[in-house]
Amino acid sequence: MRSLISAITIFFVLFCGSWVQASVGEALKSLPVQDGGRLKPFDTFARESLELVFGKQKYKTPDGEKHDASEIVFTWMLVPEEWEKNPIVHIRHSGLREALQLENKRLHYSPQELMRNERVGLVIQELRTKQETREKLNPYFQAIQTLENQITMFHAVRLGKAMRVLPAKDGQNWLPVDELDGVWKERFGRITKAFVGAISARQHSENSEAVVAAEKELSDRVQEFMQAAADEFPDKYADSSLIHAETHYNHFHPFRWAWVAYLMGVIFMAFAMVSPKRRYYFAGWGFFVLGLLLHTYGFGLRSYIIGRPPVTNMYESVTWVAYGAVVFAMILEAIYRFRIVLLSSGVVAILCLILSDMAPAVLDGSMDPLEPVLRDNFWLTTHVLIITLSYAAFFLAFLLGDLLLVYYYIDESRFKDRIKQGVLAIYRSMQIGVVLLAAGTILGGIWADYSWGRFWGWDPKETWALIALLGYLAILHGRLIGWVRDFGLAVWSIVTFALVIMAWYGVNFVLGAGLHTYGFGAGGVEYVAAFVVAHILFVIFVSVTRNSRLKSKS
């Protein structure tokens, strides 16, 4: 009867009751959990689980209220029968929805609805056939694979098998909730009871003392469990400082605050370009410095938490490219005082950081353990950091080229001085990028010899890095001997960046082949392709317009 009352209370509050927006059980978020080959706070486990299943890190109830992942995922274990009936499984691929004969206007479906769908088993069997033949999975089969992972994760959580909360006496794997026994089962049961009490108290939020008392009770029970586990398993239990650092990282969102600061810097720098007042220029610099400090803080947190440089997946490389673009722009701005350089770097940083924040399905921000070939921090720091920094310099040149083409389209004689400044900045950015890409490619060959026993093997990643390097070298040589003039340099800075996109994104997300398997991913191909095509069309449009103007003048 008590369990029934608890289930009804939880479900009523989640879906029917008025709930203040404060999260229930902040202490629960810091409970260490073993998942994905590492120790992480329950907050991270819950966010990743909800994002996989629901498609977002916060759950939105039918009445429009949002709740933290930790609240929702914990209740998957407490009231699984109710969650089975609710549309929480996100299916984004329209082709898969059609194959399953689902209502195509919806994006979320209940686990019960999917489990009763006979076609789910059929499409999963198709996936198995593809996997047995080791064929590259297209987006449709990748969506099936995701659906299988979603269903598996939900049921693993609801059965208490996914949440590993206690070190085992033998072996490295921790015990999941459903395997706890004796005093440990009783201690975790007290956490569950306190969690239900906290939810019930939230329902009666007008009684603030009851809410505070319930939250304290939950905090005490979580601390009791953690302290007992740390006492019994001092060598195996999680480092509390790392757990709290990761919880803080999850809630502070340093990269999000960084792009907000960069946005303010771009606005003030734009004012500085049209106004003689120096205060706009210094304000722009101030916000860029603030953004860089927040950016550095975010990288520092991730490095501290995972114990390595944060550049081993697409999410981390995108945020690192944004960082490098701002640093290079600050150096060039301090030398030349062009304004246009810092403004362009801000646009690069904003685009990269918003993309990393808004596209978790493509840019997975999870801090997963490294593949064995990457577990050498010296080579990881030298090769990977240097290669991605070269992308940052080329991205900066690309944005400068975009801006210069706008000037050329409006009136190149009117903006003659700014075009000259931008061209010099593009040239310097390309020089920086070429030096870094060459060094990174050579160091990558040395690492490959160290790891795989050969310096160069024409792996797709190696090949496209070489193609990008040769492409930019050709432009610099053309500029040096006078074949590439100002307009040509602006154009080529845009066109040649497609080589960087192929080396950076295309090899891992389009080709999906080679020894760099640890970087492979899926998604976003249509958007990246549209981005490249749109810029090529932009270049053609401005070139044709400019040529017609020059002919009319002559």
Disulfide bonds with the S-S distance in Angstrom:
none
